[in-house]
Amino acid sequence: MKIREILTRYWGYYSFRPMQEEVIQSVLSGKDSLALFPTGGGKSLCYQVPAMALEGLTLVVSPLIALMRDQVSALRERQIKADAIFSGMHPEEIHMIYSNAIHGGTKLLYVSPERLKTESFRENLPYLNIDLIAVDEAHCISQWGYDFRPPYREIAEIRDFIPRVPVLALTATATPRVVDDIMEQLRFAERNIFQRSFKRDNLTYVVLKEQDKLKRVERMVKNVGGSGIVYVRSRKKTVEYARMLSSMVSVDFYHAGLDMKERNQKQKNWMDGKTKLMVSTNAFGMGIDKPDVRYVVHMDVPDAIESYFQEAGRAGRDGKQSYATILYDQNDIERAKESLEQSYPKIEFIKKVYDALGNYFQIPLGSMQDRSFDMNVKDFADRYGWKTLDVFHALRFLEKDGYILVNNSLKNASRVFISESKETLYKFQLEYERYDRLIKVLLRSYSGLFTQYAFIDEKTIAQRADMEVDQVVKAMKFMQKQELLKYIPSSGKPQLTFTQPRLESQNVLISSENYHHRLEQDRERLDAMLSYLETNSKCRSQQLLAYFGESASVRCGKCDVCLRRNKVDMSRTVFDEIVKKIRPSLLKQELSEAELEKLLTVKEAKQLTSVLRFLADSNKIAKDGTKYTWKKPDE
């Protein structure tokens, strides 16, 4: 089947977005390829369409379990056979997924980078007919990237086992340095990049130094309307701000501490338009593709331009005018710097936490690989007399270095697989009539139950079957005892998985060089973010695009910087020429407007007043009486 036929048959589209078709053709011709598309640019289709065109299996490497689940669910709804293997799954479930993949029942198999090194994956790899390897969020492979994950560096090792299989790397956030590193680490045969501009003509970026942030958001809700996201750092603030805004708009809050059912319901209400505004930590948004988000507001300083750009990019995916706004004050800048330093606990402490995990869960040395445990971080921290936040950061390091995975309850949804034939199931329905309605609801609500485990929601099933939730759970467990199905209920709690056998703490390798390198890289990224906030003389869009290597872009004409410059009412060339002539002198000494006019042509001197007003509004110059000086960077 031709790729356009595949696109129409499975996705209902009649044409590709810009550059998608070129990437797909490159992949199908067997070339290693890098797709660098903006958030919402349609990266997934670049490997999903080839997967349907190729005879064998496409292996998708992704770091995010929630995203894997969302992708698999969406593909199954389109009658595409897809599966994912991740931590916390029952061994029997993993075995079944491998079996389906080996015998041709799967077109796309999603795994984490850590999974590639497990014994079970290596044992099954020779029998998997892999035609394509897709590496999603490929910036994670680079030590220069904002979300560097060491296990990503080892992805290329599987190319030794399947050397003729092409690799497709995909990312929405990569600087030129990271792009080069991705291709090197994945052993590209030759440089092959497909890059779309990150420019979003319909998205206006705004940065405002604001004391009363909530009032500013209220004005935005009133004037802009539509759906929106307000990002904050703390879970407590999500609740507080949502309550304060509730009189203006249908608002809800969202953070990683909510249980799975709450999060799913809140997300559904927002996607359906019942909730117009979501106040959230950065736990909200990954994998969500709501086209009509009119504004995204950051109430705290983001850690990096890469993460900000991705979150801001969730606005305006339908192509209509939208806004991405950062509200900050001087205290926010200081807090961001402090937060960065606190997020790097000492290496000795990280090793202590790893050792304590083994004792806490009573794990013998050399065992428990791929075993999952319910994890209460606060209880664990209290047990050893540590601060919860310090433990959280230590766990983050252990996870990034591939020793553990920490999954919240959203990723541990209940799962069901009907292990008997349709004939046996029918006989059961006749014999146990009281389960007939429940079984019919199951079969109508979830596809593929006879061939693979399906994620289910007991509350939804209960509503459709006119039952109580505890009745559904009890019935599922009874049918499992009758060996009719296999039921894995959600723990409803965060879980921690050891991705390799437990080691002695001295064998936990957290390189001091890598640790300090990573800290320095994060400092540089935060500095770039702060520079973006405080640079008031260059278009916001131009600043962001330049960070990602697009240096030839033009002013957007709509951001806060451009609007101030527009008031100057002169061309960019004239403005820049005047600034170029007066800046060196103002850096050396105080000068009056009359003295500055002598540095300019007669025509330029007539424009000087407007330029000085703009520079003062942008906080670039200071005025003392009739004299002007150029402010130093730290003023």
Buried (B, 14 or more C-beta within 10 A) or exposed (E): EEBBEBBEEBBEBEEBBEBBBBBBEBBBEEBBBBBBBBBBBBBBBBBBBBBBBBEBBBBBBBBBBBBBBBBBBBBBEEEBBBBBBBBBBBEEBBEBBBEBBBEEBBBBBBBBBBBBBBEBBEEBBEEBEBBBBBBBBBBBBBBBBBBBBBBBBBBBEBBEEBEEBBBBBBBBBBBEEBBBBBBEBBBBEEEBBBBBBBBBEBBBBBBBBBEEBBEBBBEBBEEBEBBBBBBBBEBEBBBBBBEBBEEEBBBBBBBBBBEBBBBBBBBEBBEEEEBBBBBBBBBBBBBBBBEEBBBBBBBBBBBBBBBBBBBBBBBBBEEBBBBBBBBBBEEBBEBBBEBBEEBBBEBEBBBBBBBBBBEBBEBEEEEBBBBBBEBEBEEBBEEEEBEEBBBBBBBBBBBBBBBBBBBBBBBBBBBBBBBBEEEBBEEBBEEBEEBEBBBEBBBEBBEBBBBBBBBBBBBBBBEBBEBEBEBBBEBBEEBBEBEBBBBBBBBEBBBBBBBBBBBEBEEBEBEEEBBEBBBEBBBEBBEBBBEBBEBBBBBBBBBBBBBBBBEEBEBBEBBBBBEBBEEBEBEEEBBEBBBEBBBEBBEEEBBEBEBBBEBBEEEBBEBBEBBBBBBBBBBBBBBEEEBBBBBEEEE
